[in-house]
Amino acid sequence: MKWSSGDINIYQQSKEFVDTVIIPLQPLSFGPSMRTSAGMADYSLLIAEETERQLHGRLFLMPSFTYLKLESEEALMARLHSWVSELKEEGFRHIFFLTSDADWKKAEHELGETLLWMPVIPMETMDSSYKEEIVKEQVKQLFQIILHKWQES
């Protein structure tokens, strides 16, 4: 399910079965790194949407947590932890952060939740069928991590 009015109705009716959430972490920067930042956002959102599509009914895809690359780590963590706190109060037991921004790997231990890091693959010039194939392969890898977390609890 996604953060949309139609899916919210479905979520509210089947809330007890939806215990997992994915939050895409998307950097925002301007200047020379603007294209890289946009590419990371595009790629992680493709992966997140395909994961949601395949796990529809068990997983909730949140709107992207967008942040400035210049934002301090303390400010980022404070904002992110407030999201996590709210989601846990709502009853979500499994919270995953999905990103292509390698900077999150450095702060992974501070997240307190599972970081799904996918190195960005430039897709803007790819054939759509090849792009679809790559995304599905990446999602298969995420499934293994998500399923492992589900089995742990």
C-alpha positions in Angstrom: 0.0 0.0 0.0 1.1 3.5 -0.7 0.5 6.9 0.9 -2.6 7.6 -1.3 -6.2 8.2 -0.3 -7.4 4.9 -1.9 -4.7 2.8 -0.2 -5.2 4.5 3.1 -8.8 3.2 3.1 -7.5 -0.3 2.5 -4.8 0.1 5.1 -7.3 1.2 7.8 -9.5 -1.8 7.1 -6.6 -4.3 7.2 -4.3 -2.6 9.6 -3.6 -5.7 11.7 -2.0 -7.4 8.7 0.3 -4.6 7.7 3.3 -4.5 10.0 6.1 -3.4 7.6 6.9 0.0 6.2 9.5 1.2 3.7 10.7 4.8 3.8 12.7 5.9 0.8 15.5 8.3 1.9 16.1 10.8 -0.9 18.8 13.4 -1.0 18.3 16.8 -2.4 21.2 18.9 -3.6 21.8 21.6 -6.2 24.8 22.6 -8.2 27.2 20.0 -9.6 25.7 17.1 -7.6 22.1 17.8 -8.6 21.9 15.2 -11.3 23.4 12.5 -9.0 21.0 13.4 -6.3 18.0 13.1 -8.7 19.3 9.8 -10.1 19.5 8.4 -6.6 15.9 9.5 -5.9 14.6 8.1 -9.2 16.3 4.7 -8.6 15.4 4.2 -5.0 11.8 5.2 -5.8 11.6 2.6 -8.6 12.9 -0.1 -6.3 10.5 1.0 -3.5 7.5 1.0 -5.7 8.2 -2.4 -7.2 8.7 -3.8 -3.7 5.4 -2.4 -2.6 3.7 -3.7 -5.7 5.0 -7.2 -5.0 4.2 -7.1 -1.3 1.0 -5.2 -1.5 -1.2 -5.9 1.5 1.7 -6.6 3.9 3.9 -3.6 3.3 3.2 0.1 3.4 5.3 2.5 1.3 5.7 5.9 3.0 6.3 9.1 1.1 9.9 9.8 0.6 12.0 11.3 3.5 13.6 14.1 1.5 16.6 15.9 3.0 19.2 18.4 2.0 22.7 16.9 1.5 24.0 19.8 3.5 21.7 19.1 6.5 23.5 18.1 9.7 23.5 14.5 10.7 22.0 15.5 14.1 19.0 17.3 12.4 18.5 14.4 10.0 18.5 11.8 12.8 16.1 13.8 14.9 13.6 14.1 12.1 14.0 10.5 11.1 13.6 9.2 14.7 10.4 11.2 15.0 9.1 9.4 11.9 10.1 6.1 13.4 8.5 6.9 16.7 5.2 7.8 15.0 5.3 4.6 12.9 5.9 2.4 15.9 3.0 4.0 17.8 0.9 3.2 14.7 1.8 -0.4 15.1 4.5 -1.0 12.5 7.0 -3.6 13.7 9.4 -3.6 10.8 10.7 -0.4 9.5 13.1 -0.3 6.5 14.9 2.7 5.1 15.7 2.4 1.4 18.4 4.6 -0.3 21.1 4.8 -2.9 22.9 7.5 -0.9 26.1 5.8 0.5 26.4 8.5 3.2 23.7 6.6 5.1 26.0 3.6 5.4 28.2 5.7 7.8 25.2 6.4 10.1 23.6 3.0 9.8 24.3 2.1 13.4 22.4 5.2 14.6 19.2 4.5 12.6 18.0 1.8 14.9 16.2 0.2 12.0 17.2 -1.7 8.9 18.9 0.2 6.1 18.5 -1.2 2.6 21.2 0.4 0.5 21.2 -0.1 -3.2 24.0 1.4 -5.3 22.4 3.5 -8.0 22.4 2.2 -11.5 22.0 5.0 -14.1 18.8 4.1 -16.0 17.8 7.2 -17.9 19.2 5.8 -21.2 18.2 2.2 -20.7 15.6 0.3 -22.7 12.4 0.1 -20.6 12.3 -3.8 -20.7 15.9 -4.0 -19.5 15.3 -1.4 -16.8 12.3 -3.5 -15.6 14.5 -6.6 -15.5 17.2 -4.8 -13.4 14.6 -3.4 -10.9 13.0 -6.9 -10.4 16.5 -8.4 -9.8 17.2 -5.8 -7.2 13.8 -6.3 -5.5 14.6 -10.0 -5.2 17.6 -9.2 -3.1 15.5 -6.9 -0.9 12.9 -9.7 -0.4 15.5 -11.9 1.2 16.4 -9.2 3.7 12.7 -8.4 4.4 11.7 -12.1 4.7 14.6 -12.7 7.1 13.4 -9.9 9.3 9.9 -11.3 9.3 11.2 -14.7 10.3 13.2 -13.2 13.2 10.1 -11.9 14.9 
